[in-house]
């Protein structure tokens, strides 16, 4: 797991596993946003599996997939909603962290 801070409230990572969630919580993260669509690759942990364990740990979590169409307006709005509603610091993840970075950058003009 390679977590890269973007700023004080948001960091990104590539795909996480259920086993990573205890460490994510121990690092102080309070919420998670998954930007990876389910079934993107056969070795990927499904969002629902990650979600169940995250909730057991008291982490807020949501799924705002960014697929082949790229960062859509709908996805940006979903990310804005997560940023408005969830405690931070927040971890965004996808396959490499690139989509999680891109969608966060697109929220800046909306959130100020």
KALIN-V960492 format. One record per run of one state. SS is the DSSP state (alpha for helix, beta for strand, coil for the rest). FROM is the first residue (numbers start at 1). TO is the last residue. If there is no record, write none. Layout:
BEGIN
SS/FROM/TO + SS/FROM/TO
END
This chain:
BEGIN
coil/1/3 + beta/4/5 + coil/6/9 + beta/10/13 + coil/14/17 + alpha/18/26 + coil/27/30 + beta/31/34 + coil/35/46 + alpha/47/56 + coil/57/59 + beta/60/63 + coil/64/72 + alpha/73/85 + coil/86/89 + beta/90/93 + coil/94/97 + alpha/98/111 + coil/112/112
END
